[in-house]
Amino acid sequence: MQHTLAGPAQFAGVGVHKGGDVRIRVWPAAADNGVVFRRIDLTDVDNLVPARAQAVCDTRMGTVVGNASGVTVATIEHLMATLCALGIDNAVIDIDGPEVPIMDGSALAFLRGLDRAGRRPLRKPRRSLELLRTVEVSEGRKRAALSPAADFEVAFEILFDSPVIGRQSVDLVVDEASFRRELADCRTFGFSHEVETLRGAGLAHGASLENVVVIEHDRVLNPGGLRRPDEFVRHKALDAIGDLHLLGAPILGRYEGRYAGHALNNALARALLADPSAWRFAYPSEALARAG
């Protein structure tokens, strides 16, 4: 069945790019509502922004969704990944600023807050988005693809010219347990030499060692170091889960990302939606029957 929250969940923190303090409250919602952001700081325009792949309007250093009135909500991917992992299909998210708070740079705070709120089933079956054949997008050496699979699988590979990162990969079946165990605590990261350029572009004004893993030459600047040796690629997998949850339904398929980011993830989601021969909506009993 579809699920929503049993009660509201609240979060507060700084926006990693705009730098302002922001608060959000995640409310339960009815079946088939999906996930919708509501900019409560704006009252003279349409302030509802759907969390959908077609609503993505910017992918620089994060995923931004917007509506026809130009109202936007940025950096939604960590919260969306957590909603995906917990199987929360329907929610209204009140937010009093333009950007979801970055918290500690991972999904851990969102996971804990939504756990406290709890979940409840709704009296409507959940449908999954089942891959029927592979859809792929690429840009130079970057690649992202979705292929048929019995579960939701995520495989990611990164390569950075940095001795701290180098080449890393992760490959796992994503469910609530594996998300909690393998991905939720993995933080976003960046390089110290990029800070001034990003801030000149209006980004990273709220970034700090409290919410970003910062790399300088051959070392990590954060006093506590890394949470995992391959925290970098695991965070990229977390981002991809959030970006793909904008398709609006749980995925039965395998995602493979090679050097991909938010832009390519959204291009993949749009390519999939544009090709109805590559997927179908399926209810659990139908998918299980075809899987044997």
C-alpha positions as CSV (number, residue, x, y, z in Angstrom):
1,M,0.0,0.0,0.0
2,Q,1.0,3.6,-0.3
3,H,2.3,5.3,2.8
4,T,2.6,8.7,4.3
5,L,3.8,10.0,7.7
6,A,2.0,9.3,10.9
7,G,2.6,12.9,12.0
8,P,4.6,15.9,11.0
9,A,8.4,16.0,11.0
10,Q,10.4,19.2,11.5
11,F,13.9,20.2,10.4
12,A,15.9,23.4,10.6
13,G,19.3,24.4,9.4
14,V,21.3,26.4,6.9
15,G,21.1,26.3,3.1
16,V,24.4,25.1,1.7
17,H,24.3,27.4,-1.3
18,K,22.2,30.5,-0.3
19,G,23.5,30.4,3.3
20,G,20.2,31.4,4.9
21,D,18.5,29.8,7.9
22,V,15.6,27.7,6.8
23,R,12.9,25.5,8.4
24,I,10.8,22.8,6.9
25,R,7.9,20.8,8.2
26,V,6.9,17.5,6.4
27,W,3.2,16.9,6.7
28,P,1.2,13.7,6.0
29,A,-0.7,13.8,2.7
30,A,-3.5,11.8,1.1
31,A,-3.0,8.9,-1.3
32,D,-1.9,9.8,-4.9
33,N,-0.8,13.3,-3.7
34,G,2.8,12.5,-4.2
35,V,5.5,14.8,-2.7
36,V,4.9,18.5,-3.0
37,F,6.9,21.5,-1.6
38,R,5.0,24.5,-0.4
39,R,7.0,27.8,-0.1
40,I,5.2,29.3,2.9
41,D,7.3,32.4,2.7
42,L,5.6,33.3,-0.5
43,T,1.9,34.1,-0.5
44,D,1.2,36.3,-3.6
45,V,2.1,33.6,-6.2
46,D,1.5,29.9,-6.7
47,N,3.8,28.5,-4.0
48,L,3.3,24.8,-4.7
49,V,6.2,23.0,-6.4
50,P,5.9,19.4,-7.3
51,A,8.8,17.0,-6.7
52,R,8.9,15.7,-10.2
53,A,11.6,15.1,-12.8
54,Q,9.8,17.4,-15.2
55,A,9.9,20.3,-12.7
56,V,13.7,20.2,-12.4
57,C,15.0,23.6,-13.6
58,D,18.6,23.7,-12.4
59,T,21.2,21.0,-11.6
60,R,24.3,23.1,-10.6
61,M,25.7,21.5,-7.5
62,G,22.3,20.2,-6.5
63,T,18.8,19.5,-7.8
64,V,16.3,22.4,-8.0
65,V,12.6,22.1,-8.9
66,G,10.3,25.0,-9.9
67,N,6.8,25.8,-11.1
68,A,5.4,27.9,-13.8
69,S,5.4,31.0,-11.6
70,G,9.1,30.8,-11.1
71,V,9.0,29.6,-7.5
72,T,11.8,27.2,-6.8
73,V,13.1,24.8,-4.1
74,A,16.8,23.8,-4.2
75,T,18.9,21.0,-2.9
76,I,16.1,18.5,-2.5
77,E,18.0,15.3,-3.2
78,H,19.0,14.2,0.3
79,L,15.4,14.5,1.6
80,M,14.0,12.9,-1.5
81,A,16.4,10.0,-1.1
82,T,15.2,9.5,2.5
83,L,11.6,9.5,1.5
84,C,12.4,6.9,-1.2
85,A,14.2,4.6,1.2
86,L,11.4,4.8,3.8
87,G,8.7,4.2,1.3
88,I,6.9,7.5,2.0
89,D,4.9,8.1,-1.2
90,N,2.9,11.2,-0.2
91,A,3.9,14.3,1.8
92,V,3.5,18.1,1.7
93,I,6.7,19.8,2.7
94,D,6.3,23.4,4.0
95,I,9.5,25.3,3.6
96,D,10.2,29.0,4.6
97,G,13.0,29.6,2.1
98,P,14.4,28.7,-1.3
99,E,16.6,25.7,-0.2
100,V,16.2,22.6,1.8
101,P,18.6,22.8,4.8
102,I,21.8,20.8,4.2
103,M,21.9,19.5,7.9
104,D,25.3,17.7,8.2
105,G,25.6,17.1,4.5
106,S,24.1,13.6,4.6
107,A,20.6,12.1,4.9
108,L,21.0,11.1,8.5
109,A,19.1,13.9,10.1
110,F,16.2,13.5,7.7
111,L,16.2,9.7,8.5
112,R,16.0,10.3,12.2
113,G,13.4,13.0,12.0
114,L,11.1,10.9,9.7
115,D,11.6,7.9,12.0
116,R,10.3,10.0,14.9
117,A,7.3,11.0,12.9
118,G,6.5,7.4,11.9
119,R,4.7,6.1,8.9
120,R,1.1,4.9,8.2
121,P,-0.4,3.0,5.3
122,L,-3.0,4.5,3.1
123,R,-5.9,2.7,1.6
124,K,-4.6,2.8,-2.0
125,P,-2.2,0.3,-3.7
126,R,1.3,1.5,-4.5
127,R,2.5,1.1,-8.0
128,S,6.1,0.7,-9.1
129,L,7.9,2.0,-12.2
130,E,9.1,-1.2,-13.8
131,L,11.9,-1.1,-16.5
132,L,11.1,-3.1,-19.6
133,R,14.3,-2.3,-21.5
134,T,17.5,-0.2,-21.0
135,V,17.4,3.6,-21.3
136,E,20.8,5.3,-21.4
137,V,22.1,8.9,-21.6
138,S,25.7,10.0,-21.9
139,E,27.9,13.1,-22.1
140,G,31.5,12.4,-23.0
141,R,32.8,9.9,-20.5
142,K,29.8,10.3,-18.3
143,R,27.0,7.8,-18.4
144,A,23.7,7.0,-16.7
145,A,21.4,4.1,-17.5
146,L,18.3,2.3,-16.1
147,S,17.8,-1.4,-17.0
148,P,15.3,-4.1,-16.1
149,A,15.9,-5.8,-12.7
150,A,13.8,-7.5,-10.1
151,D,14.7,-4.9,-7.4
152,F,15.9,-1.4,-7.2
153,E,19.7,-1.6,-7.7
154,V,22.2,1.2,-7.7
155,A,25.7,1.0,-9.1
156,F,28.0,4.1,-9.2
157,E,31.5,4.7,-10.2
158,I,33.6,7.9,-9.7
159,L,37.1,9.0,-10.7
160,F,38.7,12.1,-9.4
161,D,42.3,13.4,-9.9
162,S,42.8,13.5,-6.1
163,P,44.7,11.0,-4.0
164,V,42.0,11.3,-1.3
165,I,39.3,10.0,-3.7
166,G,40.8,8.3,-6.8
167,R,38.5,5.7,-8.3
168,Q,35.7,4.4,-6.2
169,S,32.6,2.2,-6.9
170,V,29.6,0.9,-5.0
171,D,26.9,-1.6,-6.1
172,L,23.9,-2.5,-4.0
173,V,20.3,-3.4,-3.8
174,V,18.6,-0.4,-2.3
175,D,15.9,-0.9,0.3
176,E,15.3,0.7,3.7
177,A,17.8,-1.6,5.5
178,S,20.7,-1.0,3.0
179,F,20.0,2.7,2.9
180,R,20.3,3.0,6.6
181,R,23.4,0.8,6.7
182,E,25.3,1.8,3.6
183,L,24.4,5.3,2.5
184,A,22.4,7.5,4.9
185,D,25.5,8.9,6.8
186,C,27.6,9.7,3.7
187,R,28.1,13.5,3.2
188,T,28.4,15.8,0.3
189,F,32.0,16.8,-0.6
190,G,34.0,19.5,-2.3
191,F,37.4,20.9,-2.9
192,S,38.8,24.0,-1.1
193,H,40.2,25.5,-4.3
194,E,36.7,25.7,-5.8
195,V,35.1,27.7,-2.9
196,E,35.7,31.2,-4.3
197,T,34.5,30.3,-7.8
198,L,31.4,28.8,-6.4
199,R,30.6,31.7,-4.2
200,G,31.1,34.0,-7.2
201,A,28.4,32.0,-8.9
202,G,26.0,32.5,-6.0
203,L,26.7,29.0,-4.6
204,A,28.3,27.5,-1.4
205,H,27.6,30.5,0.8
206,G,26.4,28.2,3.6
207,A,29.1,25.5,3.1
208,S,31.4,24.7,6.1
209,L,33.3,21.9,7.6
210,E,30.1,21.1,9.5
211,N,28.1,20.2,6.4
212,V,30.6,19.4,3.7
213,V,33.6,17.1,3.4
214,V,36.3,19.5,2.2
215,I,39.4,18.2,0.4
216,E,42.6,20.2,0.2
217,H,45.3,18.7,-2.0
218,D,46.0,15.2,-0.4
219,R,44.0,15.6,2.8
220,V,40.5,16.0,4.3
221,L,40.2,19.2,6.3
222,N,37.3,18.0,8.5
223,P,38.6,17.3,12.0
224,G,36.8,14.0,12.3
225,G,38.0,12.8,8.9
226,L,35.8,10.5,6.8
227,R,33.0,8.3,8.0
228,R,33.9,5.6,5.4
229,P,36.9,5.2,3.1
230,D,34.5,5.4,0.1
231,E,32.1,8.0,1.5
232,F,32.4,10.0,-1.7
233,V,31.0,7.4,-4.1
234,R,28.3,6.4,-1.5
235,H,27.2,10.0,-1.3
236,K,26.9,10.1,-5.1
237,A,24.7,7.0,-5.0
238,L,22.6,8.7,-2.3
239,D,22.2,11.7,-4.6
240,A,21.2,9.5,-7.5
241,I,18.4,7.8,-5.4
242,G,17.0,11.2,-4.6
243,D,17.1,12.4,-8.2
244,L,15.4,9.3,-9.5
245,H,12.7,9.5,-6.8
246,L,11.5,12.5,-8.8
247,L,10.0,9.9,-11.2
248,G,7.2,9.7,-8.7
249,A,7.2,5.9,-8.0
250,P,9.5,3.2,-6.6
251,I,11.7,1.8,-9.3
252,L,12.0,-1.8,-10.3
253,G,15.2,-1.5,-12.2
254,R,19.0,-1.1,-12.1
255,Y,20.6,2.3,-12.2
256,E,24.2,2.5,-13.3
257,G,26.1,5.8,-13.1
258,R,29.6,6.4,-14.3
259,Y,31.0,9.9,-13.4
260,A,27.4,11.1,-13.5
261,G,25.8,13.9,-11.5
262,H,22.5,15.7,-11.0
263,A,22.3,16.9,-14.6
264,L,22.7,13.5,-16.2
265,N,20.4,11.9,-13.6
266,N,17.6,14.3,-14.6
267,A,18.4,13.8,-18.3
268,L,18.0,10.0,-17.7
269,A,14.7,10.5,-15.9
270,R,13.3,12.7,-18.7
271,A,14.5,10.2,-21.3
272,L,12.8,7.4,-19.6
273,L,9.5,9.3,-19.3
274,A,9.7,10.2,-22.9
275,D,9.9,6.6,-24.0
276,P,6.8,4.8,-22.8
277,S,7.9,1.6,-24.4
278,A,10.8,1.3,-21.9
279,W,8.7,1.1,-18.8
280,R,5.3,0.5,-17.3
281,F,3.5,1.0,-14.0
282,A,3.1,-2.3,-12.1
283,Y,1.6,-3.3,-8.8
284,P,3.6,-5.6,-6.6
285,S,1.7,-8.8,-7.4
286,E,2.2,-8.2,-11.1
287,A,6.0,-7.6,-10.8
288,L,6.4,-10.7,-8.5
289,A,4.6,-12.9,-11.0
290,R,6.8,-11.8,-13.9
291,A,9.9,-12.3,-11.8
292,G,8.9,-15.9,-11.3
